[in-house]
Amino acid sequence: MAHFAKVINGVVTQVIVAEQDVIDSGMFGMGWVQTSYNTSGGQHPEGRPLRKNYAGVGSIYDAQRDAFMLPKPYPSWVLDEETCWWAAPIAYPMGDVYYVWDEAVLNWVLPENLTPPVEQPIIIETAGSYLDLPVEEVVIVDSTNMASADSISTSADSISTSADSISTSADSIVIELSSNGADSVPGGV
């Protein structure tokens, strides 16, 4: 038995344990790439690394490098070609203190000194298109279930819905749902 990663458009969506002949049969579809649970940073305890790193859901498979890696965590970080690990442009400070990377200053800082993130607009996907609006509040109104709640407010980074209508004002978005629409909003809102 071996581990295999399902790769769709370069992204790992699933990892399973199976025999090679089962994968070759096409029983689980196409796009499976073998990965080694014991491979990390191009090293393997028995000296036989496979594709630089073990694949996990959300990992990237780079076919040119024939390697699995995590998504790039920050724009300033660079890929170590030997390990296929991302590295900060400045080494992590020595000592017993915990630091976090601050992309705004391109350096390691204490967590309490982390630069606050820049406020990003809320992006809402509706019927295959995107609204990119700088809003302060999103209100979801379920007109079929008004007895339980008049409205639900959220500050989610993104919301997917099959809304019947969406109205906007200077600082808010109202999404009206007509039939069981609350089930189509991630997180059960």
C-alpha positions as CSV (number, residue, x, y, z in Angstrom):
1,M,0.0,0.0,0.0
2,A,1.1,3.6,-0.7
3,H,-0.2,7.1,-0.3
4,F,-1.6,8.9,-3.3
5,A,-2.6,12.5,-3.7
6,K,-5.5,13.6,-6.0
7,V,-4.2,16.7,-7.8
8,I,-6.6,19.0,-9.6
9,N,-5.1,22.1,-11.3
10,G,-1.9,21.7,-9.2
11,V,-3.7,21.5,-5.8
12,V,-4.1,18.4,-3.7
13,T,-7.7,17.8,-2.9
14,Q,-7.5,14.4,-1.3
15,V,-4.9,11.8,0.0
16,I,-5.7,8.1,0.1
17,V,-3.9,4.8,0.8
18,A,-4.2,2.3,-2.0
19,E,-2.4,-0.3,-4.1
20,Q,-0.7,1.0,-7.2
21,D,-2.8,-1.4,-9.4
22,V,-6.1,0.1,-8.0
23,I,-4.9,3.6,-8.9
24,D,-3.8,2.4,-12.3
25,S,-7.2,0.8,-12.9
26,G,-8.8,4.3,-12.9
27,M,-11.4,3.2,-10.3
28,F,-10.9,6.5,-8.5
29,G,-10.5,8.6,-11.6
30,M,-7.4,10.3,-12.9
31,G,-4.9,12.8,-11.5
32,W,-3.4,10.7,-8.6
33,V,0.3,11.2,-7.7
34,Q,2.1,9.0,-5.3
35,T,3.5,10.7,-2.1
36,S,5.5,9.4,0.8
37,Y,4.4,9.8,4.3
38,N,8.0,9.7,5.5
39,T,9.4,12.3,3.1
40,S,10.0,15.8,4.4
41,G,12.2,18.5,3.0
42,G,13.6,16.1,0.5
43,Q,14.7,13.7,3.2
44,H,13.5,10.2,4.0
45,P,14.7,8.0,6.9
46,E,15.6,5.2,4.5
47,G,17.3,7.4,2.0
48,R,14.5,7.3,-0.6
49,P,12.7,10.6,-0.6
50,L,9.7,11.0,-2.9
51,R,8.6,14.4,-4.3
52,K,10.3,16.5,-1.6
53,N,7.4,16.5,0.9
54,Y,4.4,14.5,1.9
55,A,1.2,15.8,0.3
56,G,-1.6,17.2,2.4
57,V,-5.0,18.5,1.3
58,G,-4.3,22.1,0.1
59,S,-0.7,21.4,-0.8
60,I,0.6,22.3,-4.2
61,Y,2.0,19.8,-6.7
62,D,4.6,21.4,-9.0
63,A,4.9,19.0,-12.0
64,Q,8.1,20.7,-13.2
65,R,9.9,20.1,-10.0
66,D,7.9,16.9,-9.4
67,A,7.5,18.0,-5.8
68,F,4.8,18.7,-3.2
69,M,5.0,22.0,-1.3
70,L,2.8,24.2,0.8
71,P,1.2,27.3,-0.7
72,K,3.5,30.4,-0.6
73,P,2.7,32.0,2.8
74,Y,3.9,35.5,2.1
75,P,4.9,37.4,-1.1
76,S,8.4,38.0,0.2
77,W,9.3,34.4,1.0
78,V,11.4,32.4,-1.4
79,L,11.4,28.7,-2.2
80,D,14.3,26.5,-1.1
81,E,14.8,24.3,-4.2
82,E,16.4,21.5,-2.2
83,T,13.6,21.1,0.4
84,C,10.7,22.8,-1.4
85,W,10.0,24.7,1.8
86,W,9.3,28.4,1.8
87,A,11.9,30.6,3.6
88,A,11.6,34.1,5.0
89,P,14.1,36.6,3.5
90,I,15.4,37.0,7.1
91,A,16.3,34.1,9.3
92,Y,14.2,33.4,12.4
93,P,15.8,35.1,15.5
94,M,17.7,32.8,17.9
95,G,16.5,32.5,21.5
96,D,13.5,31.4,23.5
97,V,11.2,34.2,22.4
98,Y,8.3,33.4,20.0
99,Y,8.2,35.6,16.9
100,V,5.7,35.9,14.0
101,W,6.4,37.1,10.4
102,D,5.2,40.7,9.7
103,E,5.0,41.1,5.9
104,A,4.4,44.9,6.3
105,V,7.9,45.4,7.7
106,L,9.5,42.3,6.2
107,N,10.8,41.1,9.5
108,W,10.1,38.9,12.5
109,V,8.3,40.7,15.3
110,L,6.7,39.8,18.7
111,P,3.0,38.9,18.2
112,E,1.9,42.1,20.1
113,N,3.9,44.2,17.7
114,L,2.4,42.7,14.5
115,T,1.2,45.4,12.1
116,P,-2.6,45.4,11.9
117,P,-3.8,44.0,8.6
118,V,-5.0,46.5,6.0
119,E,-8.8,46.5,5.8
120,Q,-9.9,44.4,2.8
121,P,-13.2,44.7,1.0
122,I,-15.7,42.0,1.4
123,I,-16.0,39.9,-1.7
124,I,-19.4,38.2,-2.3
125,E,-19.9,35.5,-5.0
126,T,-23.4,35.4,-6.4
127,A,-24.6,33.6,-9.5
128,G,-21.0,33.1,-10.8
129,S,-20.0,36.8,-10.5
130,Y,-18.2,38.7,-7.8
131,L,-19.1,42.0,-6.1
132,D,-16.0,43.7,-4.7
133,L,-17.4,46.3,-2.4
134,P,-15.7,48.1,0.6
135,V,-18.4,47.5,3.2
136,E,-18.6,47.6,6.9
137,E,-21.5,45.2,7.3
138,V,-23.2,42.3,5.5
139,V,-26.9,41.6,6.5
140,I,-28.5,38.4,5.4
141,V,-32.3,38.5,5.5
142,D,-34.3,35.2,5.1
143,S,-37.8,36.3,4.2
144,T,-39.2,32.7,4.6
145,N,-37.9,32.4,8.2
146,M,-38.6,35.9,9.6
147,A,-40.2,34.4,12.8
148,S,-36.8,33.1,14.0
149,A,-34.6,36.1,13.0
150,D,-35.2,39.4,11.3
151,S,-31.6,39.6,10.1
152,I,-28.2,38.0,10.6
153,S,-25.1,40.2,10.4
154,T,-21.7,38.8,9.7
155,S,-18.2,40.1,9.1
156,A,-17.0,37.0,7.1
157,D,-14.3,37.4,4.5
158,S,-16.5,35.8,1.8
159,I,-20.0,34.6,1.5
160,S,-21.4,32.3,-1.1
161,T,-25.2,32.4,-1.7
162,S,-27.9,31.9,-4.2
163,A,-29.6,35.1,-3.3
164,D,-32.8,36.4,-4.9
165,S,-31.8,40.0,-4.5
166,I,-28.8,41.9,-3.3
167,S,-29.0,45.6,-2.4
168,T,-26.1,47.8,-1.3
169,S,-25.7,51.2,0.3
170,A,-22.7,53.2,1.1
171,D,-21.6,50.9,4.0
172,S,-23.6,47.7,3.9
173,I,-24.9,44.9,1.7
174,V,-28.3,43.3,2.2
175,I,-28.8,39.8,0.8
176,E,-32.5,38.6,0.6
177,L,-33.1,34.9,0.5
178,S,-36.5,33.5,-0.4
179,S,-36.5,29.7,0.0
180,N,-34.3,27.9,2.4
181,G,-31.5,30.3,1.5
182,A,-29.8,30.1,4.9
183,D,-28.6,26.6,4.0
184,S,-26.6,28.0,1.1
185,V,-24.5,30.3,3.2
186,P,-21.3,28.6,4.5
187,G,-21.1,28.3,8.2
188,G,-24.8,27.8,8.6
189,V,-25.7,31.5,8.8
